[in-house]
Amino acid sequence: MKPKIKIRNNNLKSKILNILLKFSISAFVMISFFYIAPIFKNFANKNFNSKAFTNNSKNILNNTLKRGKTLGNDDLQVENNEMDLLYDILEENNSEINLVRYTTSEIDALFKEVKYNLEDVRDTKLVKPIDIGLLPNEIKNIDNTKKRKELFIKIVLPLVVKENNKIRIDRKRLFTILSKNSNTDIEKRWLQKKYKQYGVKLNDLSTLKIRMDEIPVSLAIAQAAKETGWGTSRFALKGNALFGQWTWSGEGLRPKNAEKGEDHKVMKFHSLQLSVRAYLRNLNTHSSYRDLRKARTELRNKNKSLDSIVLSNHLDKYAETGTEYIKVLQKIIKQNNLKDFDEARLLPSSKDLESLI
């Protein structure tokens, strides 16, 4: 009987050893998996998932934003297509909503009712959220130059501040995305849309940051005044075109003095607001204004305010008159004290206030 007990003991020891061996192997495999998996995932994200947005925010912020270096050179751009850059504007241009064209007296009455005057804006830097969609036809009949200019500024000012505010919000969102180690699908889709709107190559965050920025209110008003004769031009009254922007594919008005063979038109807009939006998009994307964007970035990097006089020096390609055009803009800015409005902010509308209650 003793030999049988010995055999059984040997079998038991063998089974225990096999179990321990299998357990050790399993434990080694599991530990190896959890150690290697993150490394492989990180490698795969960098090398195989090229379409997804890979956020290198910490390096970007540390190496560029905080050191004040110019981000990108704004040269690496996609072939800008008017339909792509302005797709959201062109969609709204097809709006079936009929805007009301108020008379000058009706607009004046509205401004008095809400106590909207330029003196208060210069003092408080706060603008009433008034959206006048169309210029009054009678503006060209106002003989008093001062009154005509004042009416024009009061109409255009809230529109420019509103569009700049949208860009400011987008810019803050971009910085939020840059500060994160990973992004949500919603954030990635938002970036895809902004790459398209600003004519930027996918994942070129440096160029996107350069282009996604504001234009000084004083510069925008000065250009609108110059391009429309303070709101009296045919393009402004019939096409809501405040900045004389050309188009080859969109709806527009053909210049009366256009030479034979010139097929461009002055782009027509559904509202003055869309004209302002298209103007900002134009300065922020077109290659002709690359130097303006570079100068703006340099001001940002030095923590200086955006100076309309400084930036206007880079608008010689906006008109055929070149440097003479710049002189006119600067004269308009200075004579009308338009820089007083550069720090203006839009008061919340009644709808905004209702949403907070």
C-alpha positions in Angstrom: 0.0 0.0 0.0 2.9 2.4 0.6 4.0 2.7 -3.0 0.5 3.7 -4.1 0.5 6.6 -1.6 3.8 7.8 -3.0 2.5 7.8 -6.5 -0.6 9.7 -5.5 1.6 12.3 -3.7 3.7 12.7 -6.8 0.6 13.2 -9.0 -0.7 15.8 -6.6 2.6 17.7 -6.6 2.7 17.6 -10.4 -0.8 19.1 -10.7 0.0 21.8 -8.2 3.1 22.7 -10.2 1.1 22.8 -13.4 -1.5 25.1 -11.9 1.1 27.4 -10.5 2.9 27.5 -13.9 -0.3 28.3 -15.8 -1.2 31.0 -13.3 2.3 32.6 -13.6 2.0 32.6 -17.4 -1.5 34.1 -17.3 -0.4 36.8 -14.8 2.6 37.6 -17.0 0.5 37.9 -20.1 -2.1 40.2 -18.4 0.6 42.4 -16.9 2.3 42.7 -20.3 -0.9 43.5 -22.0 -1.8 46.4 -19.7 1.8 47.7 -20.0 2.0 47.4 -23.8 -1.5 48.4 -24.8 -1.2 52.2 -24.0 2.1 52.3 -25.9 0.6 50.6 -28.9 -2.5 52.8 -28.8 -0.4 56.0 -28.7 1.7 54.7 -31.6 -1.4 53.8 -33.6 -2.9 57.3 -33.0 0.2 59.0 -34.3 0.9 56.8 -37.3 -2.4 55.3 -38.5 -5.2 57.7 -37.5 -4.2 60.7 -39.7 -7.7 62.0 -40.3 -8.4 62.4 -36.6 -7.3 65.6 -34.8 -4.2 64.8 -32.7 -3.8 67.5 -30.1 -0.2 68.5 -29.3 -1.5 71.3 -27.1 1.1 71.3 -24.4 4.0 71.6 -26.8 2.2 74.3 -28.8 1.3 76.4 -25.8 4.8 76.1 -24.2 6.8 76.5 -27.3 4.9 79.2 -29.1 2.0 80.9 -27.3 3.9 81.7 -24.0 7.1 82.6 -25.7 5.3 85.1 -28.0 6.6 83.6 -31.3 4.7 84.0 -34.5 2.6 80.8 -35.1 3.1 79.5 -38.6 3.8 81.6 -41.7 0.3 81.7 -43.1 1.6 80.5 -46.4 0.5 76.9 -46.2 -3.1 77.3 -47.3 -5.5 75.2 -49.3 -6.7 76.3 -52.7 -9.2 78.8 -51.5 -12.6 78.3 -53.1 -15.1 81.1 -52.7 -17.9 78.5 -52.2 -16.0 76.8 -49.4 -14.8 80.0 -47.6 -18.3 81.6 -47.7 -20.5 78.6 -47.7 -22.3 79.6 -44.5 -22.8 83.2 -45.8 -24.0 82.0 -49.2 -26.5 79.7 -47.5 -27.9 82.6 -45.5 -27.9 84.7 -48.7 -30.6 82.4 -50.0 -32.8 83.2 -47.0 -36.5 83.7 -47.8 -37.0 86.0 -44.9 -37.9 89.5 -46.2 -36.2 92.2 -44.3 -37.9 95.5 -43.7 -36.2 98.6 -45.1 -36.9 101.4 -42.5 -36.8 105.1 -43.4 -34.3 107.4 -41.8 -36.9 108.9 -39.6 -38.0 105.5 -38.3 -34.4 104.5 -37.5 -33.8 107.8 -35.8 -37.0 107.3 -33.7 -35.8 103.7 -32.8 -32.4 105.0 -31.7 -34.0 107.7 -29.5 -36.4 105.2 -28.0 -33.5 102.9 -26.8 -31.3 105.8 -26.0 -28.6 104.8 -28.5 -26.1 107.6 -29.2 -22.4 107.7 -30.1 -21.4 109.9 -27.2 -22.5 107.3 -24.7 -20.7 104.6 -26.6 -17.5 106.6 -26.7 -17.8 107.0 -22.9 -19.1 103.6 -21.7 -17.7 101.4 -24.6 -21.1 99.7 -24.7 -23.2 99.3 -27.8 -26.9 98.7 -28.1 -27.7 95.4 -29.8 -29.6 96.9 -32.7 -29.6 95.0 -36.0 -30.6 97.2 -39.0 -30.6 94.8 -41.9 -30.8 97.3 -44.7 -29.7 100.9 -45.2 -32.4 103.5 -45.6 -32.8 104.8 -49.1 -33.1 108.3 -47.8 -29.5 108.3 -46.4 -28.3 109.6 -49.7 -30.6 112.6 -49.3 -29.2 113.7 -46.0 -27.5 117.0 -46.9 -25.9 117.4 -43.5 -22.6 115.5 -43.7 -22.2 115.1 -40.0 -25.7 113.7 -39.6 -25.3 111.3 -42.5 -22.0 110.0 -41.1 -23.4 109.6 -37.6 -26.4 107.6 -38.9 -24.1 105.4 -40.9 -21.8 104.7 -38.0 -24.7 104.0 -35.7 -26.0 101.4 -38.1 -22.7 99.7 -39.0 -21.1 99.8 -35.5 -23.3 97.1 -33.8 -22.9 94.8 -36.8 -19.1 94.9 -36.7 -19.0 94.5 -32.9 -21.3 91.5 -33.2 -19.2 89.7 -35.8 -16.0 90.4 -33.9 -17.6 89.0 -30.8 -18.4 85.8 -32.7 -14.7 85.5 -33.7 -13.6 86.3 -30.2 -15.8 83.4 -28.9 -14.4 81.1 -31.5 -10.9 82.1 -30.7 -11.4 81.3 -27.0 -12.8 77.9 -27.9 -9.7 77.3 -30.1 -7.5 78.1 -27.1 -9.6 75.7 -24.9 -9.1 73.0 -27.4 -5.3 73.7 -27.5 -5.1 73.4 -23.7 -6.6 69.9 -23.7 -4.8 66.6 -24.1 -7.7 65.0 -26.0 -10.8 66.4 -27.7 -14.4 65.3 -28.1 -16.0 64.4 -31.5 -17.9 67.6 -31.3 -14.7 69.6 -30.9 -13.1 67.7 -33.8 -16.1 68.5 -36.1 -16.0 72.1 -35.0 -12.3 72.3 -36.0 -13.1 70.7 -39.4 -15.7 73.4 -40.1 -13.3 76.2 -39.1 -10.5 74.8 -41.3 -12.9 75.0 -44.2 -14.1 78.5 -43.4 -10.6 79.9 -43.0 -9.1 78.1 -45.9 -6.6 76.2 -43.7 -5.1 72.8 -44.2 -6.4 70.1 -41.9 -4.6 70.1 -38.5 -2.8 73.3 -39.3 -3.6 74.9 -35.9 -0.9 77.5 -36.2 -2.3 79.1 -39.3 -5.9 78.7 -38.0 -4.9 80.8 -34.9 -3.4 83.5 -37.1 -6.5 83.8 -39.3 -9.2 83.4 -36.6 -8.9 86.9 -35.2 -10.7 90.2 -35.0 -10.4 93.3 -37.2 -10.4 96.7 -35.3 -13.9 98.2 -35.4 -12.4 101.6 -36.5 -10.8 100.0 -39.5 -14.0 98.2 -40.6 -16.1 101.3 -40.3 -13.5 103.4 -42.2 -13.5 100.9 -45.1 -17.2 100.7 -45.2 -17.4 104.5 -45.3 -14.9 104.7 -48.1 -16.3 101.8 -50.2 -19.9 103.1 -49.9 -19.5 106.9 -49.7 -21.0 106.7 -46.2 -23.8 104.5 -47.3 -24.9 106.2 -50.5 -23.5 103.9 -53.2 -25.6 101.8 -55.5 -23.8 98.6 -54.2 -24.7 99.5 -50.6 -28.3 100.4 -51.2 -29.2 97.7 -53.8 -26.9 94.9 -52.7 -26.1 95.6 -49.0 -22.4 95.5 -50.1 -20.6 97.6 -47.5 -17.1 96.7 -48.6 -17.2 96.3 -52.4 -16.2 92.6 -52.2 -15.9 91.0 -55.6 -17.4 87.7 -56.6 -17.1 85.3 -59.6 -19.6 82.7 -58.5 -22.1 84.3 -56.1 -24.9 86.7 -56.8 -23.8 90.3 -57.4 -24.1 93.6 -59.1 -22.0 94.4 -62.2 -20.0 97.7 -62.0 -21.2 100.2 -64.5 -17.6 101.2 -65.4 -16.5 97.5 -65.9 -14.3 97.1 -69.0 -15.1 94.5 -71.6 -14.0 91.0 -70.7 -14.2 91.7 -66.9 -16.7 89.2 -65.6 -16.5 90.0 -61.8 -19.4 91.4 -59.9 -19.7 93.2 -56.6 -21.1 90.5 -54.2 -24.7 91.0 -53.2 -25.9 90.2 -49.7 -29.2 89.4 -48.1 -28.4 91.8 -45.2 -25.7 94.2 -44.0 -24.7 91.7 -41.3 -23.7 89.1 -43.9 -21.7 91.8 -45.7 -19.7 92.5 -42.5 -19.1 88.7 -42.0 -17.9 88.2 -45.5 -15.5 91.2 -45.2 -13.9 89.8 -42.0 -13.6 86.4 -43.7 -12.0 88.1 -46.7 -9.3 89.9 -44.6 -8.7 86.7 -42.6 -8.2 84.4 -45.5 -7.1 86.1 -48.8 -3.4 86.0 -49.6 -3.4 89.7 -50.4 -3.8 90.5 -46.7 -1.2 88.1 -45.3 1.0 91.0 -44.2 -2.0 92.5 -42.3 -2.5 89.2 -40.4 1.3 89.0 -39.7 1.3 92.5 -38.2 -1.8 91.6 -36.2 -0.1 88.5 -34.8 2.9 90.5 -33.8 0.7 92.9 -31.9 -0.9 90.0 -30.1 2.4 88.5 -29.2 3.5 91.8 -27.7 0.2 92.0 -25.7 -0.7 95.2 -27.6 -4.1 96.3 -28.7 -5.0 95.9 -32.4 -4.2 99.2 -33.9 -6.2 100.2 -37.0 -3.6 102.7 -38.2 -0.8 100.1 -38.0 -2.9 97.4 -39.7 -4.3 99.7 -42.4 -0.7 100.1 -43.7 -1.1 96.6 -45.2 -4.3 97.3 -47.2 -2.6 98.7 -50.3 -3.9 95.7 -52.3 -7.5 96.3 -51.3 -7.9 99.0 -53.9 -6.2 99.9 -57.2 -5.1 103.2 -55.6 -2.7 101.4 -53.3 -0.9 103.6 -50.8 -3.3 106.5 -51.6 -6.2 104.2 -50.4 -4.3 103.7 -47.1 -4.0 107.5 -46.6 -7.7 107.9 -47.1 -8.6 105.2 -44.6 -6.3 106.7 -42.0 -7.7 110.1 -42.6 -11.3 108.8 -42.1 -10.2 107.1 -38.9 -8.6 110.1 -37.4 -11.0 112.8 -38.5 -14.0 110.8 -37.2 -12.3 109.6 -34.0 -13.3 106.0 -34.9 -10.6 104.5 -32.6 -13.0 105.4 -29.8 -15.0 102.4 -30.8 -12.3 99.8 -30.8 -12.9 98.7 -27.3 -16.7 98.7 -27.6 -18.7 95.6 -26.5 -22.2 94.6 -27.4 -24.8 94.8 -24.7 -26.9 91.5 -24.3 -30.1 91.5 -26.3 -33.5 90.8 -24.7 -33.3 87.3 -26.0 -30.0 86.8 -24.3 -31.3 88.1 -21.1 -34.4 85.8 -21.3 -32.1 82.8 -21.7 -30.4 83.7 -18.4 -33.6 83.9 -16.4 
